[in-house]
Amino acid sequence: MRRVLGAVLLLCLLTACGVRPTDGPIPAGPGPAFPASNRAEMTLYFLLDDRIYPISRSTPGLASPESVLTALVRGPNAEEQKRGLSTHIPTGGKVAFTGQLAVSLPVPLEQVPETAFDQLSCTTVATGLWGALRVTGTNGSRDLFGCPAG
């Protein structure tokens, strides 16, 4: 009985894979297409007429949450400023990740406009990171969750 079960099992294993012999390689068509340049798009939330406004900016390589927030903290570039974009995030901020994504600002949090926190929150959510962003000022910290702009 064991021999019969062994033979049946062996027969099933040999025929179950469905691979048939061929006369050589089978053409599979063109390979996958890769972008010509190694660039990523990131979404940054700046201000336009003092209202939070998303923009897309191209960056070399991959756009990590840290690199996206660093770009936000640096503010709009010259071209974006010509389009009327601005920021309420104080200059001199630093981005770090030490178990939690964090932005350190060189001012007391009471001096930071709520729109700056909205910029930071919405940009963080746009990176796909759904955890809290910790914003630290010279007098304490605040955790931000979600994006109030939608």
N, C-alpha and C positions, 0 to 999 in steps of 0.2 A: 504494500500500500504506500509506503514511504517513497519507493522508487517511482510509482505512478505520479504521486503528488510532486515529487522533484522534477520529473520530466515535464509535467504540465506547467509548473512554475517556470522552468527554463524556457519552454516554448513560448509562454506569455511574455517573458522578458525579451526574448529575441525578436518577436514580432510586434511588440507594443510600441516601439520607438517610431515606427513608420518611415524610417529612412530607407530609401531605395537606392540601389547602385546607379551611378551616372557615368557618362563617358568623359567627365572632366568637370571643371568649375562651371557653375551656372551663373550667368551675368545677373547682377543684382541692381543695376542701374547706377546713377551717379551717387557719390558719397554725400554726406551731410554738408550743407553750406554753412560757413562761418563768416561772421562779419569781417570786412576788410580791415577794420581798425579795432583796437581793443579799447572801446569807450563804453561808458554807462551813462544813463540818464538818471538824474536825481531831481526830486521835487523839493523845492524850498518855499517856505511861506514868508514873503516879505509884506510890506505895506504899500498900498496904492491908495492915495487920498485918505490916509490914516485908517484904512480897512484892510484886514488880512487878505492876502492875494497869493495863490499858488503860481509858481513859475517852474519851468523845466530847464535844467542846466546840464550840459554835457560835461563829463569829466573823464580823464584817462583812467583806464583800469576798472576795477570794481568799486562800487559805491557802498561802503560799509556805513552803518549808523553813525559811527564816530566821524568818518570823513564828511558825511552829509551835514551833520551838526556843526562841524568845524567850518564848513563853507557858509552856513547860515550865520554863525557867530561873527565871521569876518565881514558880513554885510554884502549888499549888492555891489556887483562890479561896475565899472564905468558905463558900459552899455546899458545895464539894468537901471542905473541912476538916470541916464538920459531918457529912459522910458517912464521916469517918475516914481520908481520904486525906492523905498527907504526902509529903515528898521528902527525899532525902539529898543533893541537889545544893546545894552551898554558895551562900549568898546573895551577890549582887553579881556574878554571872557576866554576861558579855556575848557576844552572838552576832554574827558577821561572816561575810561571804563575800568573799574576795579570791582568787579562783581555786579555792579549796577552802572548803567549809563548816567553820567553826571556832567553838568555844566557849572563851572565856578565863575561867578561874576565879581568884579572888584568893587562893588557898591553894596550898601544895605538893601535888602529885598524890598523895603518900603519905597525905595526910590525907583524901582523897576515898574514901568507901566504894565497894566494887565495885558495889553496887546503884545508885549514882548513874551510873556508867558504863553500866550496863544500861538505865537510864531514858533516857539520851541516845541510846544505840545503837538501841533499839527505836523510839523516837519518830522518829529519822531514817529508819529503814527504812519506817515507816508513812507518811511523806511521799512515798514512791516514789523517794527518792534512794538509789541503791545504792552510791555512792562512799563513800570514807572520811570520817568526821567527825574532825577534829583537835581534841583537847581539850588546852588549854595551861594549865599552872599556873604558879606563881611559880618553879618549878625545872625546867621541861622540858615536853615534850608527849608525847602518846600518840594514835595513830590507832585509831579504833574501826571495826569492820566487822561487819555483820550484827546479828541480834538473838538473844541467848541464850535468850530466853523462847519461842522457837518462831517 
